[in-house]
Each structure stands twice: as structure tokens, then as C-alpha cells.
Amino acid sequence: MPASGNGMIPNAHQRKHWQKRIKCWFNQPARAERRANNRVAKARTIAPRPLGLLRPIVRPSCVKHSHKVRTGRGFTSNELKMAKISRKDAMQIGIAIDKRRRNKSVDAMQRNVQRLKEYRSKLILFPQNPKKVKKGEASAEEVQLA
């Protein structure tokens, strides 16, 4: 409301319990360190296994960012077919699948297929039953090396 007449302009600078209305982030560095330690601890507990799923290399869609490459959501069914991996196997061995993504460039598809083949060659599948080792599972010597 505007001041009327020749009175003083109200400007009450009241410091009423301002500490209640703010949030200090003094614990931020400690929290970051704790999260980093938790990530390392998790990596140690699941030791031979990877931390996350294998994801494809893609380019962002807009012109501004399309010169960069980043990790995508998941591999397409065509990329899995070319790498000779079924959808069921891919889900079991830690490969992300994206049913909405489609391959527009042959170059990118070849790069992702190569990535899948390399992952598959380095992968050591522990047998479910050590007495009956199925096709594709690691032998006893390979399990010892892992």
C-alpha cells in the first residue's frame, strides 16, 4: 500500500527466525565422500561382475549436440541379432535393451555390434551347476582365473 501524506515510509527490516527458513549444505562434501565410498564398497562386494548394464554408444538427436557421443538406453534388436545374442540371453548377461530405438546409420550399428561382440568375448559365465557345465558357460579353469 502506498504511503499517504508526509509520513515515514514503512521499511521494517525484521529478522524473524530466518534460521528456520534456510537450508545449509555443510554436509555436502561429506555426503559426496560417503556416496563414493559406497560405490567402491558395492564394486568390491560384486567383484567379478560389472557394476551396471552394458549400454550402446549413440549420438544425441539435436544438431547442437550431435557431434558428441554418449551412452544410450539400450541396444536395438537388430544389433543383438547381428551379434548373435538373443533378447533373453542379453537380459541375463547384463546387456540393456531398448525396443524403441532404431538404427539410422550403418556405422553406428556396426560400432555397437562390435561392442557387443567384444563384451561377449570377455564375459565369463559361471556355471549354475559345476558338475554339469552347459554350452557357453566357463570351465573350472576359467572360473579359477576369474
C-alpha positions as CSV (number, residue, x, y, z in Angstrom):
1,M,0.0,0.0,0.0
2,P,1.4,3.4,-0.9
3,A,2.4,5.9,1.8
4,S,-0.2,8.6,2.4
5,G,0.6,12.1,3.5
6,N,4.0,13.1,4.7
7,G,4.6,10.1,7.0
8,M,7.6,7.8,7.2
9,I,7.9,5.1,4.5
10,P,7.5,1.7,6.3
11,N,10.5,-0.4,5.9
12,A,10.5,-2.8,8.8
13,H,13.6,-5.0,8.5
14,Q,12.6,-7.7,10.9
15,R,14.9,-10.6,11.3
16,K,12.3,-13.1,12.4
17,H,13.7,-16.6,12.8
18,W,15.5,-16.7,9.5
19,Q,17.5,-19.8,10.5
20,K,14.3,-21.9,10.2
21,R,13.7,-20.8,6.6
22,I,17.1,-21.7,5.1
23,K,19.0,-24.9,4.4
24,C,22.7,-25.1,4.8
25,W,24.7,-27.7,2.8
26,F,27.6,-28.0,5.2
27,N,27.3,-31.8,4.9
28,Q,27.6,-31.8,1.1
29,P,31.3,-32.8,0.9
30,A,30.9,-35.5,3.5
31,R,27.9,-36.9,1.7
32,A,29.7,-36.9,-1.6
33,E,32.6,-38.8,0.0
34,R,30.2,-41.3,1.6
35,R,28.5,-42.0,-1.7
36,A,31.9,-42.5,-3.4
37,N,32.9,-44.9,-0.6
38,N,29.6,-46.8,-1.0
39,R,30.2,-47.2,-4.8
40,V,33.6,-48.6,-4.1
41,A,32.2,-51.0,-1.5
42,K,29.5,-52.2,-3.8
43,A,32.1,-52.8,-6.6
44,R,34.1,-54.9,-4.2
45,T,31.2,-57.0,-3.0
46,I,30.0,-57.9,-6.5
47,A,33.7,-58.2,-7.6
48,P,33.9,-60.2,-10.8
49,R,30.5,-58.8,-12.0
50,P,30.2,-55.4,-13.7
51,L,28.5,-52.6,-11.8
52,G,25.9,-51.8,-14.4
53,L,24.4,-52.9,-17.7
54,L,26.3,-52.7,-21.0
55,R,24.8,-49.7,-23.0
56,P,25.3,-48.7,-26.6
57,I,27.2,-45.7,-27.9
58,V,24.8,-43.2,-29.5
59,R,24.7,-39.6,-30.8
60,P,22.3,-37.1,-29.3
61,S,19.4,-36.2,-31.7
62,C,19.6,-32.4,-31.9
63,V,22.0,-30.6,-34.2
64,K,23.7,-28.7,-31.3
65,H,24.9,-31.8,-29.5
66,S,25.1,-34.4,-32.3
67,H,28.8,-34.0,-32.7
68,K,29.3,-35.8,-29.4
69,V,28.8,-39.4,-28.5
70,R,27.2,-40.7,-25.3
71,T,25.9,-43.9,-23.8
72,G,22.3,-44.8,-24.8
73,R,19.5,-46.5,-23.1
74,G,19.9,-49.9,-24.7
75,F,20.8,-51.9,-27.8
76,T,18.3,-52.5,-30.6
77,S,17.0,-55.9,-31.6
78,N,18.9,-55.7,-34.9
79,E,22.2,-55.1,-33.1
80,L,21.6,-58.1,-30.9
81,K,20.7,-60.2,-34.0
82,M,23.9,-59.2,-35.8
83,A,25.9,-60.1,-32.7
84,K,24.1,-63.4,-32.4
85,I,22.7,-62.8,-29.0
86,S,19.0,-63.5,-28.2
87,R,16.9,-61.0,-26.2
88,K,16.6,-63.5,-23.3
89,D,20.4,-64.1,-23.2
90,A,21.0,-60.3,-23.3
91,M,18.8,-59.7,-20.3
92,Q,20.6,-62.5,-18.4
93,I,24.1,-61.4,-19.1
94,G,23.7,-57.7,-18.3
95,I,23.0,-56.1,-21.7
96,A,20.5,-53.2,-21.8
97,I,17.8,-53.5,-24.4
98,D,15.8,-50.6,-25.9
99,K,12.8,-51.6,-28.0
100,R,12.0,-48.0,-29.2
101,R,15.5,-47.2,-30.6
102,R,16.1,-47.7,-34.3
103,N,19.3,-47.8,-36.3
104,K,19.6,-45.0,-38.8
105,S,23.3,-45.3,-39.7
106,V,25.2,-48.4,-40.6
107,D,28.3,-47.0,-39.0
108,A,26.8,-46.6,-35.5
109,M,25.2,-50.1,-35.8
110,Q,28.5,-51.7,-36.7
111,R,30.2,-49.9,-33.8
112,N,27.5,-51.2,-31.3
113,V,27.6,-54.8,-32.8
114,Q,31.4,-54.7,-32.3
115,R,30.9,-53.5,-28.7
116,L,28.5,-56.4,-28.1
117,K,30.9,-59.0,-29.6
118,E,33.8,-57.7,-27.5
119,Y,31.7,-57.8,-24.3
120,R,30.6,-61.4,-25.1
121,S,34.2,-62.5,-25.7
122,K,35.4,-61.1,-22.4
123,L,32.4,-62.4,-20.5
124,I,32.9,-65.4,-18.2
125,L,29.7,-67.1,-17.3
126,F,29.9,-69.1,-14.1
127,P,28.1,-72.4,-14.4
128,Q,24.8,-72.9,-12.5
129,N,25.8,-76.5,-11.7
130,P,29.6,-77.1,-11.6
131,K,29.1,-80.8,-12.3
132,K,27.1,-80.2,-15.5
133,V,28.7,-77.4,-17.5
134,K,26.4,-76.3,-20.3
135,K,27.5,-74.8,-23.7
136,G,28.6,-71.2,-23.3
137,E,29.5,-71.5,-19.6
138,A,33.0,-71.3,-18.3
139,S,35.1,-74.3,-17.5
140,A,36.6,-74.9,-14.0
141,E,39.9,-73.4,-15.0
142,E,38.3,-70.2,-16.4
143,V,36.3,-69.8,-13.2
144,Q,39.5,-70.1,-11.1
145,L,41.1,-67.4,-13.3
146,A,38.2,-65.0,-12.6
